[in-house]
Amino acid sequence: MGDIAVVFLLMRVYLPVPIVRTLLHTVASVPFVMLTQRRGIALTVLAGLASYILFSALVGPILALSAIDVAVAGLLVGIGRKLGIGPVLNTLWTGVAYAFLDIMVPTIATVFIFRYPVKSLITAARNFVKTVFNLAYFLLQRLHVSRSTLHEVTQAKLTVADHWQLAWIGTMVIYGLLNMYLVVLVSEMVLRQIPEETLEHQEAA
């Protein structure tokens, strides 16, 4: 299963088309979903590490991190399916868990490991928030909304910029939910094509 995921990830490396890359990244998670259901968490973690080692030998240790990424996504969805959680609830809990485990924690760890200047990062985060609100303000002006609405947008910009941590966490959670929505959707589409008798036989084995 890990080898199948690596094949899709290799296709993703050599097909630099945004939509195709996203689709291949999602499909690469499905083998880990199946592996979690068939063999459990421990073996899936081992398969993810083996996939990373193999993939890093082909594309280098940095690009190979995508193998860990798809393994985490597949593992989370597989746990939800193994527990009998429906697709909607599975998307919600895996989206939050994925955002924390695969985005927030690595980002924070990277800041400390590579000793990025924290003050500069905070300034950049606040400027990004202000840029987003400035864009929204510009669009609302073109739509000729009321001055009170524009004033509320300005006040919201200042509030969110001061509490940029919440904006960052919210953005990461939304990204996690969107990513896991695709994984759950593709997993459901693929696994529904497999007869129930086959799945029961595999789980029993």
Backbone as CSV, one residue per row, in Angstrom:
resi,resn,N_x,N_y,N_z,CA_x,CA_y,CA_z,C_x,C_y,C_z
1,MET,0.826,-1.193,0.000,0.000,0.000,0.000,0.875,1.264,0.000
2,GLY,1.947,1.210,0.775,2.865,2.346,0.798,3.495,2.589,-0.559
3,ASP,3.833,1.502,-1.269,4.417,1.636,-2.605,3.437,2.280,-3.577
4,ILE,2.156,1.914,-3.457,1.138,2.514,-4.326,1.057,4.018,-4.081
5,ALA,1.102,4.406,-2.810,1.073,5.831,-2.476,2.282,6.558,-3.064
6,VAL,3.456,5.930,-2.993,4.671,6.540,-3.537,4.556,6.739,-5.049
7,VAL,3.927,5.790,-5.743,3.743,5.929,-7.188,2.917,7.170,-7.511
8,PHE,1.829,7.366,-6.776,0.999,8.554,-7.005,1.761,9.834,-6.656
9,LEU,2.568,9.784,-5.612,3.349,10.963,-5.233,4.413,11.283,-6.280
10,LEU,4.994,10.254,-6.882,5.957,10.485,-7.964,5.279,11.115,-9.167
11,MET,4.079,10.662,-9.474,3.319,11.278,-10.566,3.051,12.742,-10.251
12,ARG,2.793,13.038,-8.984,2.531,14.417,-8.562,3.767,15.290,-8.757
13,VAL,4.950,14.735,-8.502,6.193,15.498,-8.652,6.426,15.882,-10.109
14,TYR,6.141,14.951,-11.026,6.468,15.176,-12.429,5.285,15.696,-13.242
15,LEU,4.166,15.991,-12.584,3.024,16.602,-13.263,2.656,17.885,-12.507
16,PRO,3.399,18.960,-12.727,3.203,20.205,-11.955,1.980,21.003,-12.395
17,VAL,0.826,20.353,-12.424,-0.437,21.035,-12.742,-1.242,21.108,-11.449
18,PRO,-1.610,22.312,-10.986,-2.221,22.466,-9.658,-3.370,21.502,-9.369
19,ILE,-4.362,21.424,-10.255,-5.525,20.566,-10.003,-5.116,19.102,-9.996
20,VAL,-4.255,18.715,-10.939,-3.804,17.324,-11.009,-2.982,16.966,-9.775
21,ARG,-2.124,17.877,-9.329,-1.311,17.630,-8.141,-2.191,17.422,-6.912
22,THR,-3.226,18.229,-6.776,-4.145,18.086,-5.643,-4.858,16.749,-5.690
23,LEU,-5.305,16.360,-6.884,-6.008,15.085,-7.025,-5.095,13.907,-6.711
24,LEU,-3.865,13.944,-7.219,-2.926,12.856,-6.963,-2.554,12.779,-5.481
25,HIS,-2.410,13.940,-4.851,-2.119,13.979,-3.415,-3.251,13.332,-2.627
26,THR,-4.487,13.585,-3.046,-5.647,13.004,-2.367,-5.712,11.499,-2.587
27,VAL,-5.519,11.073,-3.827,-5.582,9.639,-4.142,-4.480,8.874,-3.419
28,ALA,-3.319,9.504,-3.234,-2.208,8.841,-2.543,-2.538,8.527,-1.091
29,SER,-3.529,9.210,-0.518,-3.910,8.953,0.869,-4.776,7.701,1.008
30,VAL,-5.450,7.313,-0.070,-6.404,6.204,-0.002,-5.751,4.878,0.404
31,PRO,-4.564,4.523,-0.122,-3.947,3.274,0.339,-3.730,3.214,1.849
32,PHE,-3.423,4.344,2.460,-3.231,4.366,3.911,-4.562,4.241,4.652
33,VAL,-5.634,4.745,4.039,-6.965,4.540,4.620,-7.290,3.047,4.649
34,MET,-7.056,2.386,3.521,-7.330,0.950,3.428,-6.431,0.155,4.369
35,LEU,-5.175,0.570,4.465,-4.233,-0.148,5.318,-4.621,-0.021,6.789
36,THR,-5.104,1.147,7.192,-5.539,1.335,8.579,-6.710,0.427,8.901
37,GLN,-7.647,0.320,7.967,-8.797,-0.546,8.194,-8.415,-2.023,8.228
38,ARG,-7.460,-2.392,7.390,-7.108,-3.807,7.273,-6.123,-4.270,8.340
39,ARG,-5.121,-3.418,8.640,-4.014,-3.883,9.485,-3.823,-3.087,10.767
40,GLY,-4.537,-1.985,10.927,-4.425,-1.241,12.171,-3.466,-0.064,12.095
41,ILE,-3.394,0.661,13.210,-2.642,1.910,13.269,-1.131,1.684,13.222
42,ALA,-0.649,0.711,14.008,0.799,0.513,14.131,1.438,0.211,12.773
43,LEU,0.830,-0.685,12.017,1.399,-1.056,10.725,1.290,0.093,9.726
44,THR,0.234,0.898,9.839,0.092,2.051,8.953,1.181,3.083,9.221
45,VAL,1.482,3.307,10.494,2.570,4.229,10.849,3.895,3.714,10.289
46,LEU,4.128,2.420,10.426,5.358,1.820,9.897,5.413,1.963,8.374
47,ALA,4.278,1.752,7.711,4.231,1.890,6.252,4.488,3.337,5.834
48,GLY,3.973,4.292,6.624,4.214,5.700,6.318,5.687,6.054,6.412
49,LEU,6.360,5.549,7.453,7.800,5.803,7.596,8.589,5.142,6.465
50,ALA,8.189,3.921,6.101,8.873,3.233,4.999,8.670,3.978,3.683
51,SER,7.474,4.510,3.487,7.202,5.278,2.262,8.050,6.543,2.214
52,TYR,8.202,7.181,3.372,9.029,8.393,3.412,10.479,8.067,3.069
53,ILE,11.012,6.978,3.628,12.399,6.592,3.352,12.591,6.294,1.870
54,LEU,11.643,5.546,1.294,11.736,5.209,-0.127,11.604,6.452,-0.996
55,PHE,10.642,7.298,-0.676,10.400,8.483,-1.477,11.550,9.480,-1.359
56,SER,12.153,9.570,-0.165,13.285,10.487,0.021,14.492,10.051,-0.792
57,ALA,14.626,8.741,-1.011,15.721,8.254,-1.852,15.529,8.655,-3.310
58,LEU,14.277,8.927,-3.688,13.979,9.264,-5.079,13.959,10.770,-5.332
59,VAL,13.433,11.537,-4.370,13.261,12.977,-4.610,13.923,13.850,-3.554
60,GLY,14.507,13.250,-2.529,15.144,14.039,-1.477,14.263,14.121,-0.236
61,PRO,14.875,14.380,0.912,14.135,14.345,2.186,13.099,15.448,2.359
62,ILE,13.268,16.580,1.690,12.311,17.684,1.841,11.030,17.397,1.059
63,LEU,11.162,17.111,-0.233,9.984,16.793,-1.035,9.286,15.532,-0.546
64,ALA,10.065,14.636,0.057,9.492,13.367,0.526,8.579,13.542,1.728
65,LEU,8.568,14.724,2.326,7.669,14.964,3.458,6.201,14.820,3.063
66,SER,5.929,14.929,1.764,4.550,14.724,1.317,4.084,13.300,1.590
67,ALA,5.031,12.339,1.693,4.659,10.970,2.035,4.131,10.900,3.463
68,ILE,4.758,11.637,4.371,4.261,11.708,5.748,2.904,12.394,5.773
69,ASP,2.762,13.414,4.950,1.513,14.173,4.886,0.340,13.279,4.502
70,VAL,0.487,12.517,3.415,-0.609,11.661,2.972,-0.823,10.493,3.935
71,ALA,0.245,10.037,4.584,0.101,8.956,5.552,-0.733,9.404,6.755
72,VAL,-0.478,10.618,7.235,-1.250,11.152,8.365,-2.716,11.311,7.969
73,ALA,-2.955,11.866,6.781,-4.334,12.053,6.318,-5.052,10.714,6.179
74,GLY,-4.386,9.746,5.566,-4.997,8.437,5.405,-5.232,7.728,6.724
75,LEU,-4.290,7.875,7.646,-4.424,7.250,8.962,-5.629,7.804,9.710
76,LEU,-5.798,9.114,9.692,-6.916,9.734,10.398,-8.262,9.291,9.826
77,VAL,-8.368,9.314,8.506,-9.620,8.888,7.874,-9.870,7.400,8.125
78,GLY,-8.806,6.605,8.063,-8.944,5.174,8.320,-9.420,4.883,9.730
79,ILE,-8.930,5.649,10.708,-9.380,5.473,12.098,-10.871,5.776,12.194
80,GLY,-11.297,6.863,11.550,-12.714,7.207,11.573,-13.585,6.138,10.953
81,ARG,-13.158,5.605,9.811,-13.934,4.545,9.158,-13.926,3.274,9.998
82,LYS,-12.804,2.979,10.626,-12.709,1.777,11.454,-13.656,1.860,12.656
83,LEU,-13.876,3.094,13.162,-14.783,3.304,14.287,-16.238,3.437,13.845
84,GLY,-16.460,3.401,12.535,-17.823,3.495,12.025,-18.382,4.899,11.971
85,ILE,-17.526,5.902,11.958,-17.978,7.299,11.898,-18.390,7.634,10.465
86,GLY,-19.500,8.356,10.333,-19.991,8.751,9.022,-19.085,9.743,8.331
87,PRO,-19.244,9.926,7.018,-18.351,10.804,6.248,-18.322,12.250,6.752
88,VAL,-19.477,12.801,7.126,-19.525,14.212,7.552,-18.754,14.398,8.853
89,LEU,-19.073,13.584,9.855,-18.381,13.691,11.142,-16.905,13.330,10.996
90,ASN,-16.616,12.378,10.108,-15.230,11.981,9.869,-14.431,13.134,9.269
91,THR,-15.076,13.893,8.386,-14.411,15.060,7.799,-14.128,16.122,8.858
92,LEU,-15.097,16.340,9.753,-14.951,17.390,10.758,-13.819,17.090,11.737
93,TRP,-13.819,15.877,12.298,-12.802,15.604,13.320,-11.419,15.414,12.700
94,THR,-11.372,14.799,11.533,-10.066,14.616,10.888,-9.510,15.939,10.390
95,GLY,-10.393,16.867,9.981,-9.922,18.180,9.529,-9.217,18.942,10.635
96,VAL,-9.809,18.926,11.827,-9.193,19.602,12.970,-7.909,18.888,13.390
97,ALA,-7.958,17.550,13.467,-6.774,16.780,13.865,-5.642,16.947,12.858
98,TYR,-5.974,16.939,11.568,-4.969,17.114,10.521,-4.328,18.500,10.605
99,ALA,-5.162,19.524,10.841,-4.635,20.888,10.959,-3.652,20.997,12.116
100,PHE,-3.947,20.319,13.221,-3.066,20.385,14.387,-1.802,19.558,14.183
101,LEU,-1.963,18.294,13.779,-0.826,17.381,13.692,0.077,17.647,12.496
102,ASP,-0.527,18.018,11.376,0.240,18.068,10.129,0.550,19.483,9.656
103,ILE,-0.032,20.499,10.304,0.225,21.873,9.874,0.768,22.714,11.024
104,MET,0.001,22.796,12.109,0.391,23.687,13.206,1.667,23.234,13.901
105,VAL,1.701,21.979,14.333,2.866,21.470,15.061,4.136,21.541,14.204
106,PRO,4.127,21.061,12.938,5.340,21.188,12.116,5.760,22.635,11.879
107,THR,4.775,23.533,11.719,5.113,24.944,11.493,5.811,25.539,12.702
108,ILE,5.257,25.297,13.885,5.867,25.819,15.112,7.252,25.207,15.326
109,ALA,7.356,23.884,15.084,8.648,23.216,15.248,9.684,23.783,14.280
110,THR,9.271,24.071,13.053,10.190,24.628,12.053,10.718,25.993,12.489
111,VAL,9.840,26.803,13.073,10.261,28.134,13.535,11.372,28.014,14.568
112,PHE,11.232,27.058,15.504,12.235,26.907,16.556,13.495,26.199,16.047
113,ILE,13.316,25.206,15.193,14.477,24.453,14.698,15.393,25.336,13.859
114,PHE,14.792,26.103,12.949,15.584,26.941,12.049,15.775,28.363,12.583
115,ARG,15.260,28.615,13.796,15.452,29.890,14.489,15.052,31.094,13.643
116,TYR,13.858,31.004,13.085,13.338,32.146,12.353,13.045,33.280,13.338
117,PRO,13.245,34.539,12.929,12.941,35.673,13.825,11.436,35.761,14.084
118,VAL,11.045,35.502,15.320,9.628,35.436,15.661,8.943,36.778,15.427
119,LYS,9.623,37.876,15.789,9.018,39.195,15.621,8.716,39.489,14.153
120,SER,9.623,39.085,13.291,9.400,39.304,11.858,8.217,38.477,11.360
121,LEU,8.086,37.253,11.864,6.969,36.402,11.460,5.640,36.968,11.946
122,ILE,5.638,37.499,13.175,4.410,38.099,13.706,4.018,39.329,12.882
123,THR,5.014,40.140,12.540,4.753,41.314,11.707,4.204,40.905,10.345
124,ALA,4.781,39.858,9.770,4.315,39.375,8.468,2.882,38.856,8.568
125,ALA,2.570,38.161,9.668,1.216,37.640,9.854,0.205,38.773,9.958
126,ARG,0.546,39.798,10.729,-0.356,40.938,10.864,-0.533,41.677,9.539
127,ASN,0.553,41.829,8.793,0.456,42.493,7.490,-0.398,41.684,6.521
128,PHE,-0.290,40.360,6.617,-1.116,39.511,5.749,-2.597,39.690,6.066
129,VAL,-2.922,39.713,7.365,-4.316,39.926,7.780,-4.822,41.268,7.269
130,LYS,-4.004,42.303,7.414,-4.408,43.629,6.955,-4.591,43.659,5.438
131,THR,-3.745,42.935,4.715,-3.870,42.882,3.257,-5.183,42.238,2.842
132,VAL,-5.552,41.160,3.526,-6.815,40.482,3.219,-7.996,41.420,3.460
133,PHE,-7.980,42.119,4.583,-9.069,43.038,4.883,-9.071,44.239,3.936
134,ASN,-7.890,44.686,3.542,-7.826,45.788,2.579,-8.430,45.374,1.239
135,LEU,-8.180,44.137,0.849,-8.766,43.625,-0.387,-10.285,43.555,-0.264
136,ALA,-10.751,43.054,0.898,-12.198,42.995,1.120,-12.803,44.390,1.111
137,TYR,-12.109,45.345,1.723,-12.570,46.742,1.759,-12.680,47.304,0.341
138,PHE,-11.668,47.028,-0.483,-11.666,47.504,-1.871,-12.846,46.926,-2.648
139,LEU,-13.097,45.627,-2.476,-14.203,44.990,-3.199,-15.548,45.528,-2.736
140,LEU,-15.683,45.736,-1.435,-16.937,46.273,-0.913,-17.175,47.700,-1.401
141,GLN,-16.104,48.470,-1.530,-16.239,49.823,-2.088,-16.774,49.764,-3.516
142,ARG,-16.255,48.826,-4.291,-16.707,48.701,-5.681,-18.155,48.228,-5.758
143,LEU,-18.610,47.549,-4.724,-20.002,47.104,-4.681,-20.929,48.167,-4.093
144,HIS,-20.339,49.298,-3.687,-21.093,50.440,-3.172,-21.915,50.086,-1.930
145,VAL,-21.265,49.430,-0.986,-21.940,49.124,0.269,-21.968,50.370,1.144
146,SER,-22.718,50.325,2.224,-22.867,51.492,3.087,-21.567,51.813,3.821
147,ARG,-21.440,53.070,4.273,-20.246,53.490,5.000,-20.124,52.775,6.341
148,SER,-21.269,52.469,6.941,-21.227,51.751,8.227,-20.600,50.371,8.065
149,THR,-20.895,49.711,6.948,-20.300,48.401,6.687,-18.794,48.520,6.492
150,LEU,-18.380,49.537,5.746,-16.953,49.750,5.536,-16.247,50.066,6.854
151,HIS,-16.931,50.830,7.705,-16.351,51.144,9.019,-16.186,49.878,9.850
152,GLU,-17.161,48.972,9.794,-17.077,47.707,10.534,-15.924,46.853,10.023
153,VAL,-15.711,46.882,8.710,-14.593,46.125,8.136,-13.266,46.680,8.646
154,THR,-13.164,48.002,8.708,-11.938,48.633,9.212,-11.685,48.268,10.666
155,GLN,-12.731,48.301,11.475,-12.592,47.937,12.884,-12.223,46.457,13.032
156,ALA,-12.826,45.640,12.205,-12.521,44.201,12.260,-11.076,43.937,11.873
157,LYS,-10.570,44.725,10.910,-9.170,44.566,10.492,-8.227,44.805,11.655
158,LEU,-8.483,45.850,12.413,-7.618,46.170,13.547,-7.710,45.100,14.630
159,THR,-8.927,44.600,14.874,-9.116,43.583,15.912,-8.440,42.277,15.540
160,VAL,-8.661,41.837,14.315,-8.085,40.563,13.872,-6.569,40.657,13.776
161,ALA,-6.057,41.802,13.339,-4.600,41.973,13.248,-3.954,41.892,14.626
162,ASP,-4.656,42.416,15.634,-4.124,42.340,16.993,-4.169,40.917,17.542
163,HIS,-5.166,40.141,17.087,-5.301,38.747,17.529,-5.035,37.824,16.330
164,TRP,-3.883,38.000,15.730,-3.535,37.255,14.521,-3.456,35.757,14.777
165,GLN,-3.204,35.354,16.038,-3.109,33.921,16.346,-4.412,33.209,16.016
166,LEU,-5.543,33.842,16.378,-6.842,33.230,16.101,-7.090,33.125,14.601
167,ALA,-6.681,34.171,13.872,-6.846,34.151,12.422,-5.997,33.041,11.809
168,TRP,-4.781,32.872,12.329,-3.898,31.825,11.808,-4.469,30.435,12.094
169,ILE,-4.930,30.234,13.322,-5.510,28.932,13.675,-6.755,28.654,12.836
170,GLY,-7.599,29.676,12.667,-8.803,29.505,11.862,-8.484,29.149,10.420
171,THR,-7.468,29.800,9.863,-7.061,29.507,8.479,-6.548,28.075,8.351
172,MET,-5.755,27.646,9.328,-5.219,26.290,9.291,-6.322,25.241,9.411
173,VAL,-7.306,25.515,10.272,-8.417,24.571,10.447,-9.243,24.482,9.163
174,ILE,-9.493,25.626,8.544,-10.246,25.611,7.284,-9.492,24.828,6.216
175,TYR,-8.179,25.049,6.140,-7.368,24.305,5.175,-7.415,22.804,5.476
176,GLY,-7.329,22.462,6.754,-7.397,21.060,7.137,-8.727,20.428,6.772
177,LEU,-9.814,21.149,6.995,-11.140,20.638,6.662,-11.291,20.431,5.155
178,LEU,-10.808,21.382,4.362,-10.900,21.239,2.905,-10.085,20.056,2.412
179,ASN,-8.885,19.905,2.966,-8.023,18.807,2.553,-8.642,17.457,2.917
180,MET,-9.134,17.354,4.150,-9.695,16.084,4.589,-11.041,15.800,3.934
181,TYR,-11.751,16.829,3.534,-12.991,16.617,2.783,-12.699,15.859,1.490
182,LEU,-11.631,16.272,0.791,-11.256,15.587,-0.439,-10.839,14.146,-0.172
183,VAL,-10.058,13.937,0.893,-9.600,12.580,1.214,-10.774,11.682,1.561
184,VAL,-11.689,12.184,2.385,-12.871,11.391,2.757,-13.720,11.097,1.527
185,LEU,-13.905,12.102,0.680,-14.728,11.927,-0.519,-14.155,10.864,-1.446
186,VAL,-12.861,10.983,-1.747,-12.228,10.015,-2.655,-12.186,8.627,-2.015
187,SER,-11.924,8.556,-0.715,-11.887,7.265,-0.020,-13.240,6.576,-0.092
188,GLU,-14.304,7.339,0.133,-15.646,6.762,0.064,-15.945,6.262,-1.347
189,MET,-15.544,7.042,-2.354,-15.792,6.649,-3.742,-15.047,5.365,-4.098
190,VAL,-13.798,5.268,-3.635,-12.987,4.091,-3.970,-13.444,2.864,-3.196
191,LEU,-13.639,3.009,-1.892,-13.949,1.858,-1.055,-15.358,1.322,-1.283
192,ARG,-16.253,2.164,-1.797,-17.592,1.679,-2.109,-17.599,0.755,-3.310
193,GLN,-16.533,0.816,-4.105,-16.428,-0.088,-5.257,-15.970,-1.491,-4.856
194,ILE,-15.478,-1.623,-3.618,-15.008,-2.921,-3.142,-16.159,-3.649,-2.467
195,PRO,-16.438,-4.895,-2.848,-17.533,-5.638,-2.221,-17.329,-5.788,-0.719
196,GLU,-18.418,-5.760,0.046,-18.345,-5.896,1.493,-17.706,-7.217,1.895
197,GLU,-17.962,-8.274,1.107,-17.383,-9.584,1.440,-15.863,-9.542,1.379
198,THR,-15.340,-8.778,0.418,-13.882,-8.662,0.285,-13.289,-7.928,1.472
199,LEU,-13.950,-6.842,1.894,-13.452,-6.095,3.042,-13.495,-6.916,4.304
200,GLU,-14.579,-7.685,4.494,-14.690,-8.511,5.685,-13.622,-9.600,5.683
201,HIS,-13.347,-10.166,4.500,-12.310,-11.198,4.398,-10.930,-10.615,4.713
202,GLN,-10.661,-9.372,4.232,-9.377,-8.739,4.470,-9.192,-8.403,5.947
203,GLU,-10.273,-7.914,6.587,-10.178,-7.573,7.999,-9.964,-8.827,8.844
204,ALA,-10.625,-9.919,8.447,-10.459,-11.173,9.180,-9.053,-11.723,9.031
205,ALA,-8.437,-11.474,7.854,-7.083,-11.958,7.613,-6.077,-11.167,8.428
